Amino acid sequence: MKNQWRLSYTGPALVVSSGLVFYAEKRPKGLSLEDVLGMIKEHPGQGYYEKLVKRRVTLGDALSLGRFSELGTEKLMTSSLDFYRVEHDRDFLKLPKSGGALLRNKYQSKPRRA
């Protein structure tokens, strides 16, 4: 069965956008689900969160830093979650302006037309 959705995980998860899904061992930007929920719980009214985490230097990091020799190495880096700059591939009538709003509400969307 080609091009069909399949269930690969059941459990707690947080979806900020299609590229920022936090669950189990999935750690976008080096942030765990627990990291993100902890930051939101501490400051629910904020729209921007950051944390110093040890993570691998990605190609994007190496390009922006101009340090290709660090590509793939682990180092302490600031990872952030910015609700004002999250890119979406779907159309929403309303979007959360803070982490607390994301946790309190459901946000309906429709596929974006090409």
Backbone as JSON, one array per atom type, in Angstrom:
{
  "sequence": "MKNQWRLSYTGPALVVSSGLVFYAEKRPKGLSLEDVLGMIKEHPGQGYYEKLVKRRVTLGDALSLGRFSELGTEKLMTSSLDFYRVEHDRDFLKLPKSGGALLRNKYQSKPRRA",
  "N": [[0.84, -1.18, 0.0], [0.93, 1.86, -1.11], [1.87, 5.26, -0.42], [0.31, 5.76, 1.91], [-0.89, 6.65, 5.16], [0.55, 5.53, 8.21], [0.44, 4.1, 11.46], [2.95, 4.78, 13.68], [3.68, 5.32, 16.23], [2.44, 5.57, 19.53], [1.54, 7.63, 22.15], [2.52, 10.31, 24.42], [2.81, 13.47, 22.79], [3.84, 16.49, 21.13], [2.85, 18.75, 18.79], [4.11, 21.3, 17.0], [4.57, 22.29, 14.48], [4.71, 20.89, 11.14], [7.38, 20.27, 10.9], [8.28, 20.36, 13.47], [7.86, 18.24, 15.68], [7.49, 16.81, 18.7], [8.24, 13.96, 20.48], [8.63, 10.84, 22.24], [11.69, 9.59, 21.37], [12.19, 11.51, 19.49], [13.72, 14.48, 18.77], [13.64, 17.41, 17.79], [15.82, 20.03, 16.9], [17.41, 19.34, 19.02], [15.92, 19.4, 21.31], [13.93, 17.88, 23.77], [10.65, 16.41, 24.31], [10.05, 16.71, 27.0], [11.78, 18.84, 27.65], [10.63, 20.98, 26.16], [7.98, 21.08, 27.18], [8.58, 21.68, 29.85], [9.77, 24.25, 29.62], [7.57, 25.69, 28.64], [5.74, 25.35, 30.75], [7.05, 26.75, 32.76], [7.04, 29.38, 31.73], [4.33, 30.18, 30.52], [3.12, 32.25, 29.03], [4.9, 33.19, 27.16], [6.19, 33.62, 23.81], [8.51, 32.85, 22.76], [11.12, 30.62, 23.27], [14.13, 29.36, 24.7], [16.97, 27.2, 25.07], [20.01, 25.95, 26.38], [21.62, 23.33, 24.94], [23.3, 20.19, 24.47], [24.22, 19.2, 21.36], [24.47, 17.76, 18.05], [26.35, 19.41, 15.51], [24.73, 20.63, 12.79], [24.46, 20.61, 9.16], [23.23, 22.98, 8.39], [23.8, 24.54, 10.68], [26.63, 24.63, 10.53], [26.95, 26.0, 8.11], [25.76, 28.51, 8.74], [27.36, 29.32, 10.86], [29.84, 29.28, 9.74], [31.75, 27.35, 10.22], [32.89, 24.71, 9.19], [34.5, 22.66, 9.99], [33.45, 21.79, 12.37], [31.24, 20.34, 11.77], [28.97, 17.78, 12.44], [30.07, 17.26, 14.91], [29.6, 17.18, 18.5], [28.35, 19.8, 20.48], [27.77, 22.42, 22.9], [24.93, 24.25, 22.32], [22.63, 26.92, 21.65], [19.3, 26.22, 21.49], [16.18, 27.01, 20.07], [12.66, 27.83, 20.23], [10.36, 29.43, 18.46], [7.4, 30.94, 18.39], [6.52, 33.0, 16.83], [7.79, 32.81, 14.43], [7.41, 30.34, 13.29], [7.19, 28.14, 10.6], [4.61, 27.02, 8.48], [3.04, 24.38, 6.64], [0.43, 24.24, 6.12], [-2.84, 25.79, 6.11], [-4.05, 27.92, 8.58], [-6.75, 29.22, 10.53], [-6.36, 30.47, 12.9], [-3.52, 30.92, 15.0], [-1.35, 29.79, 17.65], [-0.01, 32.15, 19.96], [1.63, 31.81, 22.03], [3.34, 29.4, 24.13], [1.69, 28.42, 26.15], [-0.86, 28.9, 25.07], [-0.79, 27.13, 22.93], [-0.87, 24.67, 24.28], [-3.35, 24.81, 25.56], [-5.36, 24.97, 23.6], [-6.97, 23.75, 20.55], [-6.0, 23.74, 17.19], [-7.36, 24.17, 14.15], [-6.76, 23.18, 10.78], [-6.26, 23.46, 7.2], [-5.32, 21.77, 4.18], [-2.78, 23.33, 2.26], [-3.24, 24.92, -0.81], [-1.73, 24.28, -3.94]],
  "CA": [[0.0, 0.0, 0.0], [1.79, 3.0, -1.31], [1.38, 6.6, -0.09], [-0.72, 5.72, 2.93], [-0.44, 6.91, 6.51], [0.61, 4.36, 9.08], [0.69, 4.42, 12.85], [4.29, 4.33, 14.06], [3.93, 5.65, 17.63], [1.33, 6.02, 20.37], [2.04, 8.16, 23.4], [2.52, 11.77, 24.49], [3.49, 14.18, 21.71], [3.5, 17.9, 20.96], [3.06, 19.16, 17.4], [4.17, 22.76, 16.82], [4.42, 22.4, 13.03], [5.06, 19.6, 10.55], [8.81, 20.05, 11.13], [8.58, 20.41, 14.91], [7.03, 17.27, 16.37], [8.27, 16.31, 19.83], [7.7, 12.75, 21.11], [9.56, 9.74, 22.51], [13.1, 9.92, 21.1], [12.25, 12.57, 18.47], [14.23, 15.68, 19.43], [13.98, 18.5, 16.86], [16.7, 21.07, 17.45], [18.03, 18.84, 20.23], [15.01, 19.58, 22.43], [13.01, 16.76, 24.01], [9.29, 16.77, 24.69], [10.13, 17.18, 28.4], [12.4, 20.18, 27.62], [9.67, 21.96, 25.66], [6.89, 21.21, 28.15], [9.13, 22.36, 31.02], [9.92, 25.68, 29.31], [6.23, 26.26, 28.54], [5.16, 25.37, 32.09], [7.71, 27.82, 33.51], [6.66, 30.69, 31.17], [3.28, 29.87, 29.55], [2.73, 33.4, 28.21], [5.95, 33.57, 26.21], [6.11, 33.11, 22.45], [9.87, 32.47, 22.37], [11.8, 29.83, 24.3], [15.44, 28.87, 24.3], [17.66, 26.38, 26.06], [21.34, 25.5, 26.01], [21.63, 21.87, 24.87], [24.41, 19.57, 23.76], [23.7, 18.54, 20.18], [25.37, 17.7, 16.9], [26.35, 20.55, 14.6], [24.13, 20.23, 11.52], [24.97, 21.32, 7.99], [22.72, 24.35, 8.51], [24.59, 25.23, 11.71], [27.98, 24.84, 10.0], [26.85, 27.07, 7.11], [25.5, 29.81, 9.37], [28.49, 29.67, 11.73], [31.07, 29.32, 8.96], [32.7, 26.45, 10.87], [32.65, 23.4, 8.61], [35.28, 21.65, 10.72], [32.65, 21.33, 13.5], [30.1, 19.58, 11.25], [28.82, 16.44, 13.0], [30.57, 17.16, 16.29], [28.66, 17.62, 19.53], [28.76, 20.97, 21.25], [26.68, 23.14, 23.54], [24.37, 25.26, 21.43], [21.32, 27.41, 22.05], [18.18, 25.81, 20.64], [15.03, 27.86, 20.37], [11.34, 27.58, 19.69], [9.83, 30.78, 18.27], [6.04, 30.84, 17.88], [6.29, 34.09, 15.89], [8.46, 32.52, 13.17], [7.2, 28.94, 12.88], [6.67, 28.01, 9.25], [3.59, 25.99, 8.36], [2.7, 23.97, 5.29], [-1.03, 24.17, 6.11], [-3.47, 27.08, 6.39], [-4.75, 27.99, 9.86], [-7.52, 30.43, 10.77], [-5.78, 31.07, 14.09], [-2.31, 30.24, 15.45], [-0.98, 30.16, 19.03], [1.0, 33.2, 20.13], [2.47, 31.42, 23.17], [3.34, 27.98, 24.43], [0.5, 28.11, 26.93], [-2.0, 28.86, 24.15], [-0.68, 25.88, 22.17], [-1.29, 23.56, 25.13], [-4.74, 24.96, 25.97], [-6.31, 24.99, 22.5], [-6.78, 22.96, 19.34], [-5.94, 24.63, 16.04], [-7.79, 23.49, 12.94], [-6.07, 23.63, 9.57], [-6.62, 22.85, 5.92], [-4.15, 21.66, 3.3], [-2.49, 24.51, 1.44], [-3.39, 24.65, -2.24], [-0.52, 24.59, -4.72]],
  "C": [[0.88, 1.23, 0.0], [1.1, 4.31, -0.93], [0.23, 6.6, 0.9], [-0.09, 6.02, 4.29], [-0.38, 5.6, 7.27], [0.94, 4.82, 10.49], [2.05, 3.88, 13.24], [4.59, 4.6, 15.54], [2.61, 6.0, 18.3], [1.92, 6.46, 21.69], [2.0, 9.67, 23.38], [3.33, 12.38, 23.35], [3.04, 15.64, 21.72], [3.85, 18.28, 19.53], [2.99, 20.67, 17.32], [3.96, 23.08, 15.35], [4.82, 21.05, 12.45], [6.55, 19.28, 10.76], [9.21, 20.02, 12.59], [7.58, 19.54, 15.67], [7.89, 16.64, 17.45], [7.56, 15.1, 20.44], [8.83, 11.75, 21.3], [11.01, 10.19, 22.31], [13.27, 10.98, 20.02], [12.59, 13.88, 19.15], [14.61, 16.75, 18.42], [14.8, 19.57, 17.56], [17.38, 20.64, 18.75], [17.16, 18.97, 21.47], [14.08, 18.39, 22.56], [11.62, 17.29, 24.32], [9.29, 17.34, 26.11], [10.75, 18.58, 28.47], [11.36, 21.24, 27.26], [8.53, 22.16, 26.65], [7.36, 21.93, 29.41], [9.27, 23.86, 30.8], [8.55, 26.36, 29.25], [5.59, 26.37, 29.92], [5.75, 26.52, 32.91], [7.28, 29.21, 33.05], [5.58, 30.49, 30.11], [2.89, 31.02, 28.63], [3.74, 33.82, 27.17], [5.68, 32.96, 24.84], [7.46, 32.66, 21.94], [10.53, 31.77, 23.55], [13.17, 29.42, 23.79], [16.08, 28.11, 25.45], [19.02, 26.0, 25.51], [21.35, 23.98, 26.07], [22.86, 21.39, 24.12], [23.82, 18.82, 22.58], [24.73, 18.56, 19.06], [25.24, 18.95, 16.05], [25.84, 20.05, 13.25], [24.78, 21.0, 10.37], [24.5, 22.78, 8.02], [23.48, 25.17, 9.53], [25.97, 25.59, 11.17], [27.98, 25.96, 8.97], [26.67, 28.42, 7.76], [26.65, 30.26, 10.26], [29.79, 29.84, 10.96], [32.15, 28.43, 9.55], [32.46, 25.01, 10.4], [33.43, 22.3, 9.32], [34.5, 21.08, 11.9], [31.45, 20.48, 13.07], [30.09, 18.16, 11.83], [29.34, 16.28, 14.41], [29.47, 17.59, 17.26], [29.21, 18.83, 20.25], [27.54, 21.61, 21.88], [26.22, 24.26, 22.6], [23.02, 25.71, 21.98], [20.3, 26.95, 21.02], [16.98, 26.63, 21.04], [13.77, 27.38, 19.68], [10.65, 28.94, 19.66], [8.45, 30.7, 17.63], [5.73, 31.94, 16.86], [6.88, 33.8, 14.51], [8.31, 31.08, 12.69], [6.6, 28.94, 11.48], [5.72, 26.83, 9.18], [3.35, 25.65, 6.9], [1.19, 23.71, 5.16], [-1.58, 25.55, 6.43], [-4.31, 26.99, 7.66], [-5.55, 29.27, 9.93], [-6.9, 31.21, 11.93], [-4.56, 30.25, 14.49], [-2.0, 30.65, 16.89], [0.1, 31.23, 19.03], [1.95, 32.87, 21.28], [2.4, 29.91, 23.36], [2.11, 27.56, 25.22], [-0.74, 28.01, 26.05], [-1.97, 27.57, 23.33], [-1.2, 24.7, 22.99], [-2.77, 23.61, 25.5], [-5.76, 24.74, 24.84], [-5.99, 23.98, 21.41], [-6.85, 23.93, 18.17], [-6.23, 23.85, 14.77], [-7.05, 24.05, 11.73], [-6.61, 22.91, 8.35], [-5.36, 22.75, 5.07], [-3.99, 22.93, 2.47], [-2.59, 24.1, -0.04], [-2.16, 25.11, -3.0], [-0.77, 25.61, -5.79]]
}
